[in-house]
Amino acid sequence: MEIDSASIESIVDESTEDVANVNVSKYNLKGKFAISWCAENYRMPSFGFAIVGNKGTMKVDDYSLDINLNNGKNFRWFKHDLVDSVNFLLGDPEYYREDEAFIKSIISGEKIEPSFKTASITDYIIDQIKKEAKIYK
C-alpha cells in the first residue's frame, strides 16, 4: 500500500488528533479513509472509506454502502438492510461478535483475529500515515 497523501487535524485542542484523511493506492485501486470522532452532523464517531476502481466507486461508512458504477448503475444499502443479526443484542452487534469470538477461542484453543501480529501491522500503517501527514492545528 502506498500513502498518496494524508492529513491530521486538531480541532478540540492541539493535543488531540481529531480528524484524519488518508489517500492510498495499491495496484489499480485507490482508497480514501476519512476518520473523525467529532465531525459535525454525526451523532457518533464515524469511520468511512472509498475505493475507486476501473468499473466505479465503492463507499462505505458506519451507516451505508454505496456502489456507483461507471455504466450509470448505482446501488445503496443501509446498515439495517444488510440483515446484521446476532444471537442477542447488547450494544452494537460488533460487541457480541467480539465476545463470541473470544469465548470460542478459549473453548477451542484456537487463535483469533485480530491478533498481536495483525494489530502490530495496523500500528505500523498508522505510524507511516503520521510520517506522511500534513498536520493542522
N, CA, C and O atoms as a MOPAC input file, in Angstrom:
PM7 MOZYME 1SCF
protein

 N      0.85000 1    -1.17200 1     0.00000 1
 C      0.00000 1     0.00000 1     0.00000 1
 C      0.88900 1     1.22600 1     0.00000 1
 O      1.85900 1     1.29900 1     0.75400 1
 N      0.55900 1     2.18500 1    -0.84400 1
 C      1.26500 1     3.45500 1    -0.91200 1
 C      0.38300 1     4.54600 1    -0.32400 1
 O     -0.81000 1     4.61000 1    -0.61900 1
 N      0.95900 1     5.39300 1     0.49700 1
 C      0.23100 1     6.53500 1     1.03900 1
 C      0.44100 1     7.69600 1     0.07600 1
 O      1.54200 1     8.23800 1    -0.01900 1
 N     -0.62200 1     8.08000 1    -0.64100 1
 C     -0.53100 1     9.15900 1    -1.61400 1
 C     -0.57000 1    10.52500 1    -0.93900 1
 O      0.16800 1    11.43200 1    -1.32200 1
 N     -1.42000 1    10.67000 1     0.05300 1
 C     -1.48700 1    11.90900 1     0.83600 1
 C     -2.18700 1    11.60600 1     2.15300 1
 O     -2.97200 1    10.66500 1     2.26500 1
 N     -1.88100 1    12.42700 1     3.13600 1
 C     -2.50100 1    12.25100 1     4.45800 1
 C     -2.52200 1    13.58500 1     5.17300 1
 O     -1.62300 1    14.41000 1     5.00800 1
 N     -3.55600 1    13.78700 1     5.96700 1
 C     -3.61800 1    14.97600 1     6.81600 1
 C     -4.24800 1    14.58600 1     8.14400 1
 O     -5.12600 1    13.72600 1     8.21300 1
 N     -3.78000 1    15.23600 1     9.18100 1
 C     -4.31500 1    15.04300 1    10.53600 1
 C     -4.61900 1    16.42500 1    11.08000 1
 O     -3.79100 1    17.33100 1    10.98700 1
 N     -5.80600 1    16.58700 1    11.64700 1
 C     -6.22700 1    17.90000 1    12.12100 1
 C     -6.61600 1    17.84200 1    13.59100 1
 O     -7.29000 1    16.91300 1    14.03700 1
 N     -6.18400 1    18.83800 1    14.32300 1
 C     -6.58100 1    19.01200 1    15.72300 1
 C     -7.66100 1    20.07800 1    15.76200 1
 O     -7.43600 1    21.21400 1    15.34700 1
 N     -8.83200 1    19.71100 1    16.25800 1
 C     -9.94300 1    20.64900 1    16.32700 1
 C    -10.24300 1    21.01400 1    17.77400 1
 O    -10.39800 1    22.19000 1    18.10300 1
 N    -10.32300 1    20.01800 1    18.62800 1
 C    -10.70000 1    20.23800 1    20.02800 1
 C     -9.60900 1    21.01300 1    20.75000 1
 O     -9.87900 1    22.04700 1    21.36100 1
 N     -8.38600 1    20.51900 1    20.68300 1
 C     -7.22200 1    21.24800 1    21.17100 1
 C     -5.97700 1    20.66200 1    20.52200 1
 O     -6.04900 1    19.62900 1    19.85600 1
 N     -4.85200 1    21.30600 1    20.71100 1
 C     -3.63400 1    20.91100 1    19.98800 1
 C     -3.08000 1    19.54900 1    20.38400 1
 O     -2.23300 1    19.00300 1    19.67700 1
 N     -3.53600 1    18.99500 1    21.48900 1
 C     -3.00500 1    17.70700 1    21.93800 1
 C     -3.78900 1    16.51200 1    21.38500 1
 O     -3.43000 1    15.36300 1    21.64300 1
 N     -4.85700 1    16.77900 1    20.62700 1
 C     -5.68000 1    15.68300 1    20.12100 1
 C     -5.54500 1    15.54700 1    18.60800 1
 O     -5.23300 1    16.51100 1    17.90900 1
 N     -5.78300 1    14.34400 1    18.12000 1
 C     -5.87000 1    14.07200 1    16.68700 1
 C     -7.33900 1    13.77900 1    16.40400 1
 O     -7.81800 1    12.66600 1    16.62300 1
 N     -8.04000 1    14.78900 1    15.91500 1
 C     -9.49500 1    14.69900 1    15.82200 1
 C    -10.00700 1    14.24500 1    14.46100 1
 O    -11.05000 1    13.59700 1    14.37900 1
 N     -9.29600 1    14.57400 1    13.40400 1
 C     -9.72100 1    14.24100 1    12.05100 1
 C     -8.50300 1    13.75100 1    11.27400 1
 O     -7.43400 1    14.35700 1    11.33900 1
 N     -8.66900 1    12.65700 1    10.54300 1
 C     -7.60100 1    12.16900 1     9.67200 1
 C     -8.20300 1    11.84300 1     8.31100 1
 O     -9.26700 1    11.23100 1     8.21500 1
 N     -7.50100 1    12.26200 1     7.26100 1
 C     -7.87800 1    11.93700 1     5.89300 1
 C     -6.65700 1    11.34100 1     5.22000 1
 O     -5.58000 1    11.93800 1     5.23300 1
 N     -6.82300 1    10.16500 1     4.63100 1
 C     -5.70200 1     9.45100 1     4.02900 1
 C     -6.12000 1     8.93000 1     2.65900 1
 O     -7.16500 1     8.29600 1     2.51100 1
 N     -5.28900 1     9.20700 1     1.66700 1
 C     -5.48900 1     8.65600 1     0.31800 1
 C     -4.39700 1     7.62700 1     0.07900 1
 O     -3.21200 1     7.91500 1     0.24900 1
 N     -4.80300 1     6.42000 1    -0.31800 1
 C     -3.85800 1     5.32400 1    -0.52800 1
 C     -4.09500 1     4.70800 1    -1.90300 1
 O     -5.13300 1     4.92200 1    -2.52900 1
 N     -3.10600 1     3.93900 1    -2.35500 1
 C     -3.27400 1     3.21200 1    -3.60900 1
 C     -2.46600 1     1.92400 1    -3.55400 1
 O     -1.45200 1     1.82500 1    -2.86400 1
 N     -2.94500 1     0.95600 1    -4.29600 1
 C     -2.23800 1    -0.30300 1    -4.45800 1
 C     -2.78500 1    -0.94300 1    -5.72900 1
 O     -3.99700 1    -1.01700 1    -5.93400 1
 N     -1.86800 1    -1.40500 1    -6.57700 1
 C     -2.24800 1    -1.94700 1    -7.87500 1
 C     -3.03800 1    -0.88000 1    -8.62500 1
 O     -2.55900 1     0.24700 1    -8.75000 1
 N     -4.22000 1    -1.19200 1    -9.12300 1
 C     -5.03400 1    -0.20600 1    -9.83500 1
 C     -6.13900 1     0.37300 1    -8.96200 1
 O     -7.05800 1     1.01100 1    -9.47600 1
 N     -6.06600 1     0.16400 1    -7.65900 1
 C     -7.09200 1     0.65300 1    -6.75500 1
 C     -6.61500 1     1.87400 1    -6.00200 1
 O     -5.43900 1     1.98900 1    -5.65600 1
 N     -7.53800 1     2.78100 1    -5.75200 1
 C     -7.26500 1     3.93900 1    -4.92700 1
 C     -8.28400 1     3.93100 1    -3.79500 1
 O     -9.45400 1     3.60800 1    -4.00300 1
 N     -7.84000 1     4.28200 1    -2.61700 1
 C     -8.73700 1     4.31200 1    -1.47100 1
 C     -8.60700 1     5.61000 1    -0.71100 1
 O     -7.56100 1     6.25900 1    -0.73600 1
 N     -9.67200 1     5.98500 1    -0.03600 1
 C     -9.67400 1     7.19200 1     0.78600 1
 C    -10.28900 1     6.85800 1     2.12800 1
 O    -11.40100 1     6.33400 1     2.20200 1
 N     -9.56000 1     7.16500 1     3.18600 1
 C    -10.06000 1     6.97900 1     4.53500 1
 C    -10.35600 1     8.34500 1     5.13200 1
 O     -9.50600 1     9.23600 1     5.10600 1
 N    -11.54700 1     8.51000 1     5.66500 1
 C    -11.94100 1     9.74300 1     6.34300 1
 C    -12.38300 1     9.34300 1     7.74800 1
 O    -13.39600 1     8.66400 1     7.91800 1
 N    -11.61900 1     9.76900 1     8.75200 1
 C    -11.84800 1     9.30900 1    10.11600 1
 C    -11.98900 1    10.51100 1    11.03400 1
 O    -11.17100 1    11.42900 1    10.98400 1
 N    -13.01600 1    10.51500 1    11.87000 1
 C    -13.20100 1    11.59300 1    12.83700 1
 C    -14.06200 1    11.11400 1    13.99400 1
 O    -15.01200 1    10.35300 1    13.81100 1
 N    -13.71500 1    11.56700 1    15.16900 1
 C    -14.55900 1    11.27700 1    16.32600 1
 C    -15.45600 1    12.46200 1    16.65100 1
 O    -16.31700 1    12.36500 1    17.52600 1
 N    -15.26300 1    13.58800 1    15.95200 1
 C    -16.02900 1    14.78800 1    16.30200 1
 C    -16.53800 1    15.53700 1    15.07100 1
 O    -16.70800 1    16.75500 1    15.12500 1
 N    -16.78100 1    14.84200 1    13.97500 1
 C    -17.27800 1    15.50300 1    12.76200 1
 C    -18.66600 1    16.08600 1    13.02000 1
 O    -19.49200 1    15.47900 1    13.70200 1
 N    -18.90700 1    17.27500 1    12.46200 1
 C    -20.20800 1    17.90700 1    12.62800 1
 C    -21.29800 1    17.08000 1    11.95800 1
 O    -21.04800 1    16.39800 1    10.96300 1
 N    -22.49400 1    17.14500 1    12.50300 1
 C    -23.68400 1    16.47800 1    11.96500 1
 C    -23.64300 1    14.95800 1    12.05500 1
 O    -24.44900 1    14.29000 1    11.40700 1
 N    -22.72900 1    14.39400 1    12.83800 1
 C    -22.72800 1    12.96700 1    13.11000 1
 C    -23.05000 1    12.78700 1    14.58100 1
 O    -22.51900 1    13.50100 1    15.43200 1
 N    -23.91700 1    11.83600 1    14.87900 1
 C    -24.29500 1    11.63900 1    16.27400 1
 C    -23.25900 1    10.83400 1    17.03800 1
 O    -23.24800 1    10.84700 1    18.26900 1
 N    -22.38800 1    10.13500 1    16.32200 1
 C    -21.38100 1     9.30200 1    16.97300 1
 C    -20.08800 1     9.37300 1    16.17400 1
 O    -20.09300 1     9.85300 1    15.04100 1
 N    -18.97900 1     8.90400 1    16.74300 1
 C    -17.74200 1     8.85000 1    15.95600 1
 C    -17.97900 1     8.07300 1    14.66800 1
 O    -18.78200 1     7.14000 1    14.63200 1
 N    -17.27900 1     8.46500 1    13.61700 1
 C    -17.54000 1     7.89300 1    12.30900 1
 C    -16.25400 1     7.42700 1    11.64500 1
 O    -15.18800 1     8.00700 1    11.85000 1
 N    -16.36900 1     6.36700 1    10.84400 1
 C    -15.26600 1     5.86400 1    10.04200 1
 C    -15.82900 1     5.51600 1     8.67500 1
 O    -16.88700 1     4.89500 1     8.57200 1
 N    -15.13300 1     5.90800 1     7.64400 1
 C    -15.58800 1     5.56600 1     6.30300 1
 C    -14.42100 1     5.52000 1     5.34800 1
 O    -13.35800 1     6.07700 1     5.62200 1
 N    -14.62100 1     4.85100 1     4.22100 1
 C    -13.59500 1     4.85300 1     3.18600 1
 C    -14.24100 1     4.64000 1     1.82700 1
 O    -15.37400 1     4.17000 1     1.71400 1
 N    -13.48200 1     5.00100 1     0.80000 1
 C    -13.93500 1     4.83800 1    -0.57600 1
 C    -12.85000 1     4.11200 1    -1.35000 1
 O    -11.66000 1     4.31300 1    -1.10900 1
 N    -13.26800 1     3.27100 1    -2.27700 1
 C    -12.35100 1     2.58500 1    -3.16800 1
 C    -12.77600 1     2.92400 1    -4.59300 1
 O    -13.92500 1     2.71100 1    -4.97800 1
 N    -11.83300 1     3.45400 1    -5.36800 1
 C    -12.08700 1     3.79100 1    -6.75800 1
 C    -11.37900 1     2.75900 1    -7.62200 1
 O    -10.16000 1     2.60400 1    -7.54600 1
 N    -12.14600 1     2.06000 1    -8.43800 1
 C    -11.58800 1     1.03400 1    -9.31400 1
 C    -11.90100 1     1.33000 1   -10.76400 1
 O    -12.46500 1     2.37700 1   -11.08200 1
 N    -11.53800 1     0.41000 1   -11.64500 1
 C    -11.75000 1     0.58800 1   -13.08400 1
 C    -13.23200 1     0.67700 1   -13.45400 1
 O    -13.58600 1     1.33000 1   -14.43600 1
 N    -14.09500 1     0.02700 1   -12.67800 1
 C    -15.51400 1    -0.05200 1   -13.03900 1
 C    -16.40100 1     0.88500 1   -12.23300 1
 O    -17.59900 1     0.98000 1   -12.49800 1
 N    -15.82300 1     1.59000 1   -11.23600 1
 C    -16.63500 1     2.50100 1   -10.45400 1
 C    -16.05500 1     2.74100 1    -9.07600 1
 O    -14.87200 1     2.51000 1    -8.82700 1
 N    -16.91800 1     3.21100 1    -8.18400 1
 C    -16.51200 1     3.58900 1    -6.83100 1
 C    -17.38900 1     2.89100 1    -5.80500 1
 O    -18.60100 1     2.77400 1    -5.99000 1
 N    -16.77300 1     2.42700 1    -4.72100 1
 C    -17.49200 1     1.86900 1    -3.59000 1
 C    -17.16200 1     2.72400 1    -2.37900 1
 O    -15.99200 1     2.94600 1    -2.06600 1
 N    -18.19600 1     3.20100 1    -1.70100 1
 C    -18.02600 1     3.97600 1    -0.48000 1
 C    -18.75700 1     3.25700 1     0.64300 1
 O    -19.88600 1     2.79600 1     0.47200 1
 N    -18.10300 1     3.17000 1     1.78600 1
 C    -18.72000 1     2.52200 1     2.93400 1
 C    -18.41900 1     3.33300 1     4.18300 1
 O    -17.32500 1     3.87900 1     4.32600 1
 N    -19.37200 1     3.40900 1     5.07000 1
 C    -19.16200 1     4.02100 1     6.37900 1
 C    -19.97000 1     3.22800 1     7.39700 1
 O    -20.46500 1     2.14200 1     7.09700 1
 N    -20.09800 1     3.76600 1     8.58300 1
 C    -20.78700 1     3.04500 1     9.64600 1
 C    -22.27100 1     2.84700 1     9.36400 1
 O    -22.92100 1     2.06000 1    10.05200 1
 N    -22.82000 1     3.53700 1     8.37500 1
 C    -24.25900 1     3.53900 1     8.17900 1
 C    -24.72200 1     2.99300 1     6.84200 1
 O    -25.85200 1     2.51700 1     6.72900 1
 N    -23.85800 1     3.05300 1     5.81200 1
 C    -24.32300 1     2.63800 1     4.49100 1
 C    -23.17300 1     2.16200 1     3.60900 1
 O    -21.99800 1     2.38900 1     3.89500 1
 N    -23.56300 1     1.48900 1     2.52100 1
 C    -22.64600 1     1.03000 1     1.48400 1
 C    -23.19400 1     1.52200 1     0.15900 1
 O    -24.33400 1     1.22200 1    -0.19300 1
 N    -22.38300 1     2.28500 1    -0.58900 1
 C    -22.77500 1     2.80900 1    -1.89200 1
 C    -21.84700 1     2.25700 1    -2.96600 1
 O    -20.62700 1     2.26800 1    -2.80500 1
 N    -22.42100 1     1.78000 1    -4.05000 1
 C    -21.64700 1     1.35400 1    -5.21300 1
 C    -22.15500 1     2.16800 1    -6.39700 1
 O    -23.33400 1     2.11700 1    -6.74500 1
 N    -21.24100 1     2.92100 1    -7.00900 1
 C    -21.56300 1     3.74400 1    -8.17500 1
 C    -20.69900 1     3.26600 1    -9.33000 1
 O    -19.49100 1     3.49900 1    -9.35900 1
 N    -21.34100 1     2.58900 1   -10.28800 1
 C    -20.62500 1     2.02800 1   -11.41900 1
 C    -20.49600 1     3.06100 1   -12.53700 1
 O    -21.35100 1     3.93500 1   -12.68800 1
 N    -19.43900 1     2.95400 1   -13.30400 1
 C    -19.20200 1     3.88100 1   -14.41300 1
 C    -20.27800 1     3.78100 1   -15.48400 1
 O    -20.45800 1     4.71800 1   -16.26200 1
 N    -21.00300 1     2.65600 1   -15.54100 1
 C    -22.06800 1     2.49700 1   -16.53900 1
 C    -23.37200 1     3.18600 1   -16.12100 1
 O    -24.39200 1     3.05600 1   -16.79900 1
 N    -23.33300 1     3.91900 1   -14.99900 1
 C    -24.51000 1     4.66900 1   -14.55300 1
 C    -25.36100 1     3.96300 1   -13.52100 1
 O    -26.26200 1     4.57700 1   -12.95000 1
 N    -25.10500 1     2.69100 1   -13.26500 1
 C    -25.88000 1     1.96800 1   -12.25700 1
 C    -25.35300 1     2.31800 1   -10.86700 1
 O    -24.14500 1     2.34200 1   -10.63300 1
 N    -26.28000 1     2.58500 1    -9.95600 1
 C    -25.93200 1     2.93000 1    -8.58000 1
 C    -26.71600 1     2.05900 1    -7.61900 1
 O    -27.88900 1     1.76100 1    -7.84600 1
 N    -26.05300 1     1.65300 1    -6.53900 1
 C    -26.68800 1     0.81200 1    -5.53100 1
 C    -26.38400 1     1.39600 1    -4.16500 1
 O    -25.28700 1     1.90300 1    -3.93400 1
 N    -27.36000 1     1.32700 1    -3.24900 1
 C    -27.14900 1     1.79400 1    -1.87800 1
 C    -27.86600 1     0.84800 1    -0.92000 1
 O    -29.03600 1     0.51100 1    -1.10300 1
 N    -27.12900 1     0.43300 1     0.10100 1
 C    -27.69800 1    -0.35700 1     1.18100 1
 C    -27.38000 1     0.34700 1     2.48400 1
 O    -26.26300 1     0.81800 1     2.69700 1
 N    -28.37600 1     0.41200 1     3.35300 1
 C    -28.15400 1     0.94000 1     4.68900 1
 C    -27.87900 1    -0.22300 1     5.63200 1
 O    -28.21700 1    -1.36800 1     5.33000 1
 N    -27.27900 1     0.06600 1     6.74800 1
 C    -26.87200 1    -0.97500 1     7.69800 1
 C    -28.03500 1    -1.91100 1     8.03200 1
 O    -27.85800 1    -3.12800 1     8.07900 1
 N    -29.21100 1    -1.35200 1     8.26100 1
 C    -30.35600 1    -2.19300 1     8.63200 1
 C    -30.85000 1    -3.06100 1     7.47200 1
 O    -31.59900 1    -4.01000 1     7.70400 1
 N    -30.44900 1    -2.76200 1     6.22500 1
 C    -30.83200 1    -3.57200 1     5.07000 1
 C    -29.96800 1    -4.82200 1     4.92200 1
 O    -30.32300 1    -5.72000 1     4.15800 1
 N    -28.85200 1    -4.90100 1     5.62900 1
 C    -27.87300 1    -5.95300 1     5.39900 1
 C    -28.04900 1    -7.16400 1     6.30900 1
 O    -27.14200 1    -7.98900 1     6.41500 1
 N    -29.19500 1    -7.28200 1     6.96500 1
 C    -29.54200 1    -8.42400 1     7.80900 1
 C    -28.38300 1    -8.74200 1     8.75900 1
 O    -27.79900 1    -9.82500 1     8.72300 1
 N    -28.08000 1    -7.78100 1     9.58900 1
 C    -26.98300 1    -7.89300 1    10.54500 1
 C    -27.52300 1    -8.50500 1    11.83400 1
 O    -27.82900 1    -7.79100 1    12.78900 1
 N    -27.63700 1    -9.83000 1    11.85500 1
 C    -28.26200 1   -10.46800 1    13.01100 1
 C    -27.22600 1   -11.17200 1    13.88100 1
 O    -26.26000 1   -11.75400 1    13.38800 1
 N    -27.45400 1   -11.10200 1    15.17500 1
 C    -26.63900 1   -11.79900 1    16.16800 1
 C    -27.60200 1   -12.46700 1    17.14800 1
 O    -28.79600 1   -12.16400 1    17.16100 1
 N    -27.07000 1   -13.38700 1    17.97700 1
 C    -27.93700 1   -14.14000 1    18.88900 1
 C    -28.60800 1   -13.26300 1    19.93500 1
 O    -29.75200 1   -13.51700 1    20.31300 1
 N    -27.91200 1   -12.23700 1    20.40500 1
 C    -28.55700 1   -11.26600 1    21.27900 1
 C    -27.91300 1    -9.91700 1    21.04700 1
 O    -26.75800 1    -9.84000 1    20.62900 1
 N    -28.64800 1    -8.85600 1    21.31500 1
 C    -28.17300 1    -7.51100 1    21.03100 1
 C    -27.99100 1    -6.75100 1    22.33700 1
 O    -28.95900 1    -6.38600 1    23.00500 1
 N    -26.74900 1    -6.52400 1    22.68100 1
 C    -26.40400 1    -5.73100 1    23.85800 1
 C    -25.39000 1    -4.70800 1    23.37700 1
 O    -24.19500 1    -5.00200 1    23.32200 1
 N    -25.84600 1    -3.51200 1    23.02800 1
 C    -24.97700 1    -2.55300 1    22.36300 1
 C    -24.98500 1    -2.85600 1    20.88300 1
 O    -25.98700 1    -3.34000 1    20.35700 1
 N    -23.90700 1    -2.58500 1    20.21200 1
 C    -23.79000 1    -2.87600 1    18.78000 1
 C    -23.50000 1    -4.35200 1    18.54900 1
 O    -22.93900 1    -5.00900 1    19.42600 1
 N    -23.87400 1    -4.89600 1    17.37300 1
 C    -23.56500 1    -6.29900 1    17.06800 1
 C    -22.07500 1    -6.61900 1    17.15400 1
 O    -21.70100 1    -7.75800 1    17.43600 1
 N    -21.21500 1    -5.61200 1    16.90900 1
 C    -19.76900 1    -5.85100 1    16.97500 1
 C    -19.33200 1    -6.31500 1    18.37000 1
 O    -18.42700 1    -7.14000 1    18.49100 1
 N    -19.96500 1    -5.79400 1    19.41100 1
 C    -19.62100 1    -6.20400 1    20.76900 1
 C    -19.93700 1    -7.68200 1    20.97300 1
 O    -19.14500 1    -8.42200 1    21.55600 1
 N    -21.10100 1    -8.10100 1    20.48900 1
 C    -21.47400 1    -9.50900 1    20.60500 1
 C    -20.46700 1   -10.38400 1    19.86000 1
 O    -19.99800 1   -11.38800 1    20.39500 1
 N    -20.13400 1   -10.00000 1    18.62000 1
 C    -19.20500 1   -10.80500 1    17.82000 1
 C    -17.83600 1   -10.92400 1    18.48400 1
 O    -17.23300 1   -11.99800 1    18.47500 1
 N    -17.33900 1    -9.82300 1    19.06400 1
 C    -16.04500 1    -9.86800 1    19.75200 1
 C    -16.10200 1   -10.83300 1    20.93100 1
 O    -15.20700 1   -11.66000 1    21.10500 1
 N    -17.15200 1   -10.72600 1    21.74000 1
 C    -17.29000 1   -11.61700 1    22.89400 1
 C    -17.41600 1   -13.06700 1    22.45400 1
 O    -16.78300 1   -13.95000 1    23.03300 1
 N    -18.23500 1   -13.31900 1    21.42800 1
 C    -18.43700 1   -14.67700 1    20.93800 1
 C    -17.12300 1   -15.27400 1    20.41500 1
 O    -16.80900 1   -16.42800 1    20.70500 1
 N    -16.36100 1   -14.49500 1    19.64900 1
 C    -15.08600 1   -14.98200 1    19.11400 1
 C    -14.10300 1   -15.28200 1    20.23400 1
 O    -13.38400 1   -16.28000 1    20.17600 1
 N    -14.06300 1   -14.43200 1    21.24900 1
 C    -13.15900 1   -14.63400 1    22.38100 1
 C    -13.50500 1   -15.92500 1    23.12600 1
 O    -12.61800 1   -16.72100 1    23.43500 1
 N    -14.78500 1   -16.13300 1    23.41200 1
 C    -15.22200 1   -17.34000 1    24.12400 1
 C    -14.93900 1   -18.58800 1    23.29200 1
 O    -14.44100 1   -19.57900 1    23.82700 1
 N    -15.24600 1   -18.56100 1    21.99800 1
 C    -14.98100 1   -19.71700 1    21.13200 1
 C    -13.49200 1   -20.03900 1    21.08000 1
 O    -13.11600 1   -21.21000 1    21.03000 1
 N    -12.63800 1   -19.00900 1    21.09000 1
 C    -11.19300 1   -19.26300 1    21.03300 1
 C    -10.70700 1   -19.93400 1    22.31200 1
 O     -9.81000 1   -20.77600 1    22.26600 1
 N    -11.28500 1   -19.57300 1    23.44400 1
 C    -10.90600 1   -20.20700 1    24.71400 1
 C    -11.32600 1   -21.67400 1    24.69700 1
 O    -10.55100 1   -22.55500 1    25.06900 1
 N    -12.56500 1   -21.93100 1    24.26000 1
 C    -13.08900 1   -23.30000 1    24.24000 1
 C    -12.32400 1   -24.17500 1    23.25100 1
 O    -11.99600 1   -25.32200 1    23.55700 1
 N    -12.04000 1   -23.63300 1    22.06200 1
 C    -11.38900 1   -24.44400 1    21.02400 1
 C     -9.86500 1   -24.43000 1    21.11200 1
 O     -9.19800 1   -25.29400 1    20.54300 1
 N     -9.32200 1   -23.45400 1    21.82300 1
 C     -7.87200 1   -23.31800 1    21.90400 1
 C     -7.24400 1   -22.74700 1    20.63700 1
 O     -6.02700 1   -22.81100 1    20.46600 1
 N     -8.06300 1   -22.19000 1    19.75000 1
 C     -7.56100 1   -21.62100 1    18.50300 1
 C     -7.31600 1   -20.12800 1    18.65000 1
 O     -7.92400 1   -19.46200 1    19.48800 1
 N     -6.41400 1   -19.61600 1    17.82200 1
 C     -6.13300 1   -18.18600 1    17.80100 1
 C     -7.28000 1   -17.45300 1    17.12300 1
 O     -7.97500 1   -18.00400 1    16.26900 1
 N     -7.46400 1   -16.20900 1    17.51900 1
 C     -8.49800 1   -15.39200 1    16.89500 1
 C     -7.86400 1   -14.16200 1    16.25900 1
 O     -6.71800 1   -13.81200 1    16.54100 1
 N     -8.62500 1   -13.52900 1    15.41000 1
 C     -8.20800 1   -12.27400 1    14.79100 1
 C     -9.09100 1   -11.16600 1    15.32700 1
 O    -10.27900 1   -11.39900 1    15.55100 1
 N     -8.57100 1    -9.99100 1    15.53800 1
 C     -7.19500 1    -9.60700 1    15.28800 1
 C     -6.25300 1   -10.19200 1    16.33000 1
 O     -6.62200 1   -10.39100 1    17.48700 1
 N     -5.04700 1   -10.45900 1    15.90000 1
 C     -4.01300 1   -10.98800 1    16.78900 1
 C     -2.99600 1    -9.88700 1    17.05400 1
 O     -3.10200 1    -8.78900 1    16.50900 1
 N     -2.01600 1   -10.18700 1    17.89100 1
 C     -0.95600 1    -9.22200 1    18.14200 1
 C     -0.24600 1    -8.87800 1    16.83700 1
 O      0.11000 1    -7.72200 1    16.60700 1
 N     -0.03900 1    -9.88100 1    15.98100 1
 C      0.65500 1    -9.64800 1    14.71000 1
 C     -0.12900 1    -8.68700 1    13.82700 1
 O      0.43500 1    -7.72400 1    13.30800 1
 N     -1.42300 1    -8.93800 1    13.65300 1
 C     -2.20500 1    -8.05100 1    12.79000 1
 C     -2.36100 1    -6.67000 1    13.41700 1
 O     -2.40400 1    -5.66900 1    12.70100 1
 N     -2.44600 1    -6.60400 1    14.74700 1
 C     -2.51200 1    -5.30400 1    15.41800 1
 C     -1.21300 1    -4.53100 1    15.20400 1
 O     -1.24500 1    -3.31500 1    15.01700 1
 N     -0.07500 1    -5.21900 1    15.23000 1
 C      1.20500 1    -4.52700 1    15.02600 1
 C      1.32100 1    -4.01700 1    13.58900 1
 O      1.93900 1    -2.97800 1    13.35600 1
 N      0.74000 1    -4.72900 1    12.62800 1
 C      0.72400 1    -4.24500 1    11.24100 1
 C     -0.11600 1    -2.98000 1    11.15100 1
 O      0.26900 1    -2.02200 1    10.48100 1
 N     -1.25600 1    -2.97500 1    11.81900 1
 C     -2.10900 1    -1.78700 1    11.85200 1
 C     -1.35500 1    -0.61100 1    12.46600 1
 O     -1.39800 1     0.49900 1    11.93400 1
 N     -0.66500 1    -0.84500 1    13.58000 1
 C      0.11700 1     0.22100 1    14.21300 1
 C      1.20600 1     0.73500 1    13.27800 1
 O      1.46600 1     1.93800 1    13.23300 1
 N      1.84100 1    -0.16000 1    12.53700 1
 C      2.87800 1     0.23900 1    11.58600 1
 C      2.28500 1     1.15400 1    10.50700 1
 O      2.87800 1     2.17700 1    10.16300 1
 N      1.12500 1     0.78700 1     9.98200 1
 C      0.47800 1     1.60000 1     8.95600 1
 C      0.12000 1     2.97600 1     9.51600 1
 O      0.31700 1     3.98900 1     8.84500 1
 N     -0.40000 1     3.01600 1    10.73400 1
 C     -0.72700 1     4.30000 1    11.36400 1
 C      0.53800 1     5.14800 1    11.51500 1
 O      0.50600 1     6.35200 1    11.26000 1
 N      1.63700 1     4.53800 1    11.92100 1
 C      2.91000 1     5.27000 1    12.03700 1
 C      3.34800 1     5.82800 1    10.68600 1
 O      3.82000 1     6.96300 1    10.61000 1
 N      3.19500 1     5.04400 1     9.62000 1
 C      3.56900 1     5.51500 1     8.28000 1
 C      2.68800 1     6.68800 1     7.85000 1
 O      3.17600 1     7.64200 1     7.24400 1
 N      1.41100 1     6.61900 1     8.15700 1
 C      0.48800 1     7.71000 1     7.83500 1
 C      0.91900 1     8.96100 1     8.57700 1
 O      0.95200 1    10.04200 1     7.98900 1
 N      1.25200 1     8.84000 1     9.86400 1
 C      1.66200 1    10.01400 1    10.64500 1
 C      2.96000 1    10.61600 1    10.09700 1
 O      3.13500 1    11.83300 1    10.14100 1
 N      3.85700 1     9.79600 1     9.59000 1
 C      5.09500 1    10.31600 1     8.99000 1
 C      4.81400 1    11.13300 1     7.73500 1
 O      5.49400 1    12.12400 1     7.47000 1
 N      3.80500 1    10.71500 1     6.96000 1
 C      3.48400 1    11.37200 1     5.69000 1
 C      2.50900 1    12.53900 1     5.83800 1
 O      2.38600 1    13.36400 1     4.93300 1
 N      1.81900 1    12.61200 1     6.97200 1
 C      0.68600 1    13.53000 1     7.11600 1
 C      1.11200 1    14.98700 1     7.25800 1
 O      2.13300 1    15.31300 1     7.86400 1
 N      0.27900 1    15.84800 1     6.67000 1
 C      0.34900 1    17.26200 1     6.95900 1
 C     -0.46800 1    17.46200 1     8.22900 1
 O     -1.60500 1    17.00200 1     8.33100 1
 N      0.12500 1    18.15000 1     9.18900 1
 C     -0.53100 1    18.34000 1    10.48400 1
 C     -1.13900 1    19.73700 1    10.53500 1
 O     -0.46300 1    20.72800 1    10.26100 1
 N     -2.41700 1    19.80600 1    10.88700 1
 C     -3.11800 1    21.07300 1    11.02500 1
 C     -3.56000 1    21.24700 1    12.46200 1
 O     -4.26100 1    20.39700 1    13.00900 1
 N     -3.15100 1    22.34700 1    13.07500 1
 C     -3.53300 1    22.59800 1    14.48500 1
 C     -4.23300 1    23.91800 1    14.59800 1
 O     -4.63200 1    24.31300 1    15.69300 1

